[in-house]
Amino acid sequence: MSGILSDNVGRSTGLIKAASGAKIGQVLAAIKTDVQSIAATAYADVTDLTLAITPAATSSKILWQLCVAGNGNDNMYAKVTYGDDSELTTTAISDARGSRERAMVGNISATSPVLSLAGVLQGLDSPATTSETTYKVKFRGVTGQTNYLGRALTDTNNTTYGSNSCSLTVMEILA
Protein backbone atom coordinates (compact mmCIF):
# COMPACT_ATOMS: atom_id res chain seq x y z
CA MET A 1 0.00 0.00 0.00
CA SER A 2 1.34 3.41 -0.88
CA GLY A 3 0.03 6.92 -0.52
CA ILE A 4 -1.56 8.66 2.44
CA LEU A 5 -3.28 6.60 5.12
CA SER A 6 -6.48 8.09 6.42
CA ASP A 7 -7.21 7.71 10.11
CA ASN A 8 -9.95 5.13 9.38
CA VAL A 9 -7.77 3.05 7.03
CA GLY A 10 -4.90 3.19 9.52
CA ARG A 11 -7.04 1.99 12.40
CA SER A 12 -8.82 -0.74 10.44
CA THR A 13 -5.54 -2.21 9.19
CA GLY A 14 -3.85 -1.98 12.59
CA LEU A 15 -1.06 0.28 11.34
CA ILE A 16 -1.78 3.14 13.74
CA LYS A 17 -2.18 0.82 16.73
CA ALA A 18 1.10 -0.98 15.96
CA ALA A 19 2.99 2.29 15.71
CA SER A 20 1.81 3.67 19.04
CA GLY A 21 3.49 1.22 21.46
CA ALA A 22 6.84 2.56 22.63
CA LYS A 23 7.86 6.12 23.46
CA ILE A 24 11.23 7.84 23.34
CA GLY A 25 12.37 8.91 26.80
CA GLN A 26 15.55 10.85 25.96
CA VAL A 27 17.90 11.49 23.06
CA LEU A 28 21.61 12.30 23.28
CA ALA A 29 23.99 13.00 20.39
CA ALA A 30 27.72 13.57 19.96
CA ILE A 31 29.23 14.88 16.74
CA LYS A 32 32.91 14.77 15.84
CA THR A 33 33.83 17.49 13.36
CA ASP A 34 37.63 17.34 13.59
CA VAL A 35 40.12 14.78 12.28
CA GLN A 36 41.51 11.84 14.24
CA SER A 37 44.33 9.63 13.05
CA ILE A 38 45.31 6.18 14.25
CA ALA A 39 48.35 4.09 13.40
CA ALA A 40 47.67 1.13 15.67
CA THR A 41 46.33 -2.39 15.38
CA ALA A 42 44.35 -2.28 18.64
CA TYR A 43 41.03 -0.48 19.00
CA ALA A 44 41.34 3.11 20.24
CA ASP A 45 38.60 5.39 21.53
CA VAL A 46 37.34 7.97 19.06
CA THR A 47 37.55 11.32 20.84
CA ASP A 48 34.28 13.25 21.18
CA LEU A 49 32.13 10.16 20.47
CA THR A 50 31.28 9.01 24.00
CA LEU A 51 27.80 9.38 25.54
CA ALA A 52 26.41 8.48 28.97
CA ILE A 53 22.68 7.89 29.35
CA THR A 54 20.72 6.92 32.48
CA PRO A 55 17.70 4.75 31.60
CA ALA A 56 14.48 5.48 33.50
CA ALA A 57 13.62 1.77 33.87
CA THR A 58 15.36 -1.59 33.62
CA SER A 59 12.93 -2.50 30.82
CA SER A 60 14.13 0.43 28.67
CA LYS A 61 16.02 -0.28 25.47
CA ILE A 62 18.70 1.98 24.03
CA LEU A 63 18.55 2.59 20.29
CA TRP A 64 21.97 3.73 19.13
CA GLN A 65 23.07 5.04 15.75
CA LEU A 66 26.63 5.40 14.48
CA CYS A 67 27.63 7.44 11.45
CA VAL A 68 31.32 7.11 10.58
CA ALA A 69 33.55 8.15 7.66
CA GLY A 70 37.28 7.65 7.24
CA ASN A 71 40.08 6.92 4.82
CA GLY A 72 43.55 5.42 4.95
CA ASN A 73 46.16 2.94 3.74
CA ASP A 74 44.88 0.08 5.85
CA ASN A 75 41.80 -2.06 6.50
CA MET A 76 39.75 -0.15 9.09
CA TYR A 77 37.07 -1.19 11.54
CA ALA A 78 34.75 0.70 13.88
CA LYS A 79 32.32 -0.39 16.57
CA VAL A 80 30.26 0.86 19.51
CA THR A 81 31.09 -0.56 22.94
CA TYR A 82 30.18 0.12 26.54
CA GLY A 83 32.37 2.59 28.43
CA ASP A 84 34.38 -0.29 29.95
CA ASP A 85 35.14 -1.60 26.41
CA SER A 86 32.84 -4.62 26.75
CA GLU A 87 30.62 -5.62 23.82
CA LEU A 88 27.03 -4.39 23.66
CA THR A 89 24.11 -6.76 24.13
CA THR A 90 22.99 -5.84 20.61
CA THR A 91 23.19 -8.14 17.61
CA ALA A 92 24.64 -5.41 15.37
CA ILE A 93 28.16 -6.80 15.77
CA SER A 94 29.03 -9.68 13.48
CA ASP A 95 29.14 -13.30 14.57
CA ALA A 96 32.50 -14.83 15.46
CA ARG A 97 33.76 -16.75 12.42
CA GLY A 98 37.24 -18.15 12.81
CA SER A 99 39.83 -15.43 13.28
CA ARG A 100 37.85 -12.78 11.36
CA GLU A 101 37.38 -9.34 12.90
CA ARG A 102 34.12 -8.91 14.86
CA ALA A 103 33.22 -5.38 13.89
CA MET A 104 30.10 -3.35 13.21
CA VAL A 105 31.44 -1.60 10.14
CA GLY A 106 34.56 -2.19 8.07
CA ASN A 107 36.11 -0.68 4.98
CA ILE A 108 33.90 -0.66 1.93
CA SER A 109 36.67 -0.71 -0.65
CA ALA A 110 39.47 -3.21 -0.98
CA THR A 111 41.17 -1.19 -3.71
CA SER A 112 44.76 -0.47 -2.81
CA PRO A 113 46.35 1.88 -1.93
CA VAL A 114 43.38 3.85 -0.54
CA LEU A 115 40.71 2.19 1.62
CA SER A 116 37.49 3.89 2.73
CA LEU A 117 35.44 3.39 5.85
CA ALA A 118 31.88 4.70 5.69
CA GLY A 119 28.71 3.56 7.28
CA VAL A 120 25.54 4.43 9.10
CA LEU A 121 24.23 1.69 11.32
CA GLN A 122 22.10 1.23 14.37
CA GLY A 123 21.26 -1.35 16.98
CA LEU A 124 18.91 -1.88 19.90
CA ASP A 125 20.72 -2.49 23.19
CA SER A 126 19.22 -3.92 26.38
CA PRO A 127 21.32 -2.68 29.31
CA ALA A 128 18.69 -3.80 31.92
CA THR A 129 19.74 -1.13 34.42
CA THR A 130 18.78 2.29 35.74
CA SER A 131 22.43 3.16 36.29
CA GLU A 132 24.30 5.48 33.96
CA THR A 133 25.40 3.53 30.89
CA THR A 134 28.22 4.80 28.67
CA TYR A 135 28.48 4.14 24.94
CA LYS A 136 31.59 4.95 22.92
CA VAL A 137 33.00 4.49 19.44
CA LYS A 138 36.24 2.61 18.85
CA PHE A 139 38.33 2.53 15.67
CA ARG A 140 41.35 0.53 14.50
CA GLY A 141 43.49 -0.41 11.56
CA VAL A 142 44.94 -3.83 10.79
CA THR A 143 48.63 -3.36 9.95
CA GLY A 144 49.46 -0.17 11.86
CA GLN A 145 49.51 2.19 8.90
CA THR A 146 47.96 5.63 9.43
CA ASN A 147 44.19 5.90 8.97
CA TYR A 148 41.95 8.91 9.44
CA LEU A 149 38.42 9.67 10.57
CA GLY A 150 36.98 12.88 9.17
CA ARG A 151 39.23 13.34 6.14
CA ALA A 152 40.61 11.72 3.02
CA LEU A 153 44.01 10.01 3.01
CA THR A 154 45.29 12.76 0.73
CA ASP A 155 44.16 16.01 2.32
CA THR A 156 44.88 18.54 -0.40
CA ASN A 157 43.11 21.83 0.24
CA ASN A 158 40.76 21.93 -2.76
CA THR A 159 37.21 20.95 -3.66
CA THR A 160 38.24 17.42 -4.69
CA TYR A 161 38.71 16.35 -1.05
CA GLY A 162 36.02 16.48 1.58
CA SER A 163 35.91 17.03 5.29
CA ASN A 164 33.54 14.58 7.02
CA SER A 165 31.86 14.43 10.39
CA CYS A 166 31.13 11.35 12.49
CA SER A 167 28.34 10.99 15.05
CA LEU A 168 26.91 8.81 17.77
CA THR A 169 23.27 9.08 18.88
CA VAL A 170 21.56 7.17 21.70
CA MET A 171 17.81 7.13 22.40
CA GLU A 172 16.02 5.59 25.33
CA ILE A 173 13.00 3.57 24.22
CA LEU A 174 10.53 3.28 27.10
CA ALA A 175 8.62 0.00 27.41
C-alpha positions as CSV (number, residue, x, y, z in Angstrom):
1,M,0.0,0.0,0.0
2,S,1.3,3.4,-0.9
3,G,0.0,6.9,-0.5
4,I,-1.6,8.7,2.4
5,L,-3.3,6.6,5.1
6,S,-6.5,8.1,6.4
7,D,-7.2,7.7,10.1
8,N,-9.9,5.1,9.4
9,V,-7.8,3.1,7.0
10,G,-4.9,3.2,9.5
11,R,-7.0,2.0,12.4
12,S,-8.8,-0.7,10.4
13,T,-5.5,-2.2,9.2
14,G,-3.9,-2.0,12.6
15,L,-1.1,0.3,11.3
16,I,-1.8,3.1,13.7
17,K,-2.2,0.8,16.7
18,A,1.1,-1.0,16.0
19,A,3.0,2.3,15.7
20,S,1.8,3.7,19.0
21,G,3.5,1.2,21.5
22,A,6.8,2.6,22.6
23,K,7.9,6.1,23.5
24,I,11.2,7.8,23.3
25,G,12.4,8.9,26.8
26,Q,15.5,10.8,26.0
27,V,17.9,11.5,23.1
28,L,21.6,12.3,23.3
29,A,24.0,13.0,20.4
30,A,27.7,13.6,20.0
31,I,29.2,14.9,16.7
32,K,32.9,14.8,15.8
33,T,33.8,17.5,13.4
34,D,37.6,17.3,13.6
35,V,40.1,14.8,12.3
36,Q,41.5,11.8,14.2
37,S,44.3,9.6,13.1
38,I,45.3,6.2,14.3
39,A,48.4,4.1,13.4
40,A,47.7,1.1,15.7
41,T,46.3,-2.4,15.4
42,A,44.3,-2.3,18.6
43,Y,41.0,-0.5,19.0
44,A,41.3,3.1,20.2
45,D,38.6,5.4,21.5
46,V,37.3,8.0,19.1
47,T,37.6,11.3,20.8
48,D,34.3,13.3,21.2
49,L,32.1,10.2,20.5
50,T,31.3,9.0,24.0
51,L,27.8,9.4,25.5
52,A,26.4,8.5,29.0
53,I,22.7,7.9,29.4
54,T,20.7,6.9,32.5
55,P,17.7,4.8,31.6
56,A,14.5,5.5,33.5
57,A,13.6,1.8,33.9
58,T,15.4,-1.6,33.6
59,S,12.9,-2.5,30.8
60,S,14.1,0.4,28.7
61,K,16.0,-0.3,25.5
62,I,18.7,2.0,24.0
63,L,18.5,2.6,20.3
64,W,22.0,3.7,19.1
65,Q,23.1,5.0,15.7
66,L,26.6,5.4,14.5
67,C,27.6,7.4,11.4
68,V,31.3,7.1,10.6
69,A,33.6,8.2,7.7
70,G,37.3,7.7,7.2
71,N,40.1,6.9,4.8
72,G,43.5,5.4,5.0
73,N,46.2,2.9,3.7
74,D,44.9,0.1,5.9
75,N,41.8,-2.1,6.5
76,M,39.8,-0.2,9.1
77,Y,37.1,-1.2,11.5
78,A,34.7,0.7,13.9
79,K,32.3,-0.4,16.6
80,V,30.3,0.9,19.5
81,T,31.1,-0.6,22.9
82,Y,30.2,0.1,26.5
83,G,32.4,2.6,28.4
84,D,34.4,-0.3,29.9
85,D,35.1,-1.6,26.4
86,S,32.8,-4.6,26.8
87,E,30.6,-5.6,23.8
88,L,27.0,-4.4,23.7
89,T,24.1,-6.8,24.1
90,T,23.0,-5.8,20.6
91,T,23.2,-8.1,17.6
92,A,24.6,-5.4,15.4
93,I,28.2,-6.8,15.8
94,S,29.0,-9.7,13.5
95,D,29.1,-13.3,14.6
96,A,32.5,-14.8,15.5
97,R,33.8,-16.7,12.4
98,G,37.2,-18.2,12.8
99,S,39.8,-15.4,13.3
100,R,37.9,-12.8,11.4
101,E,37.4,-9.3,12.9
102,R,34.1,-8.9,14.9
103,A,33.2,-5.4,13.9
104,M,30.1,-3.4,13.2
105,V,31.4,-1.6,10.1
106,G,34.6,-2.2,8.1
107,N,36.1,-0.7,5.0
108,I,33.9,-0.7,1.9
109,S,36.7,-0.7,-0.7
110,A,39.5,-3.2,-1.0
111,T,41.2,-1.2,-3.7
112,S,44.8,-0.5,-2.8
113,P,46.4,1.9,-1.9
114,V,43.4,3.8,-0.5
115,L,40.7,2.2,1.6
116,S,37.5,3.9,2.7
117,L,35.4,3.4,5.9
118,A,31.9,4.7,5.7
119,G,28.7,3.6,7.3
120,V,25.5,4.4,9.1
121,L,24.2,1.7,11.3
122,Q,22.1,1.2,14.4
123,G,21.3,-1.3,17.0
124,L,18.9,-1.9,19.9
125,D,20.7,-2.5,23.2
126,S,19.2,-3.9,26.4
127,P,21.3,-2.7,29.3
128,A,18.7,-3.8,31.9
129,T,19.7,-1.1,34.4
130,T,18.8,2.3,35.7
131,S,22.4,3.2,36.3
132,E,24.3,5.5,34.0
133,T,25.4,3.5,30.9
134,T,28.2,4.8,28.7
135,Y,28.5,4.1,24.9
136,K,31.6,5.0,22.9
137,V,33.0,4.5,19.4
138,K,36.2,2.6,18.8
139,F,38.3,2.5,15.7
140,R,41.3,0.5,14.5
141,G,43.5,-0.4,11.6
142,V,44.9,-3.8,10.8
143,T,48.6,-3.4,10.0
144,G,49.5,-0.2,11.9
145,Q,49.5,2.2,8.9
146,T,48.0,5.6,9.4
147,N,44.2,5.9,9.0
148,Y,41.9,8.9,9.4
149,L,38.4,9.7,10.6
150,G,37.0,12.9,9.2
151,R,39.2,13.3,6.1
152,A,40.6,11.7,3.0
153,L,44.0,10.0,3.0
154,T,45.3,12.8,0.7
155,D,44.2,16.0,2.3
156,T,44.9,18.5,-0.4
157,N,43.1,21.8,0.2
158,N,40.8,21.9,-2.8
159,T,37.2,20.9,-3.7
160,T,38.2,17.4,-4.7
161,Y,38.7,16.4,-1.1
162,G,36.0,16.5,1.6
163,S,35.9,17.0,5.3
164,N,33.5,14.6,7.0
165,S,31.9,14.4,10.4
166,C,31.1,11.3,12.5
167,S,28.3,11.0,15.0
168,L,26.9,8.8,17.8
169,T,23.3,9.1,18.9
170,V,21.6,7.2,21.7
171,M,17.8,7.1,22.4
172,E,16.0,5.6,25.3
173,I,13.0,3.6,24.2
174,L,10.5,3.3,27.1
175,A,8.6,0.0,27.4
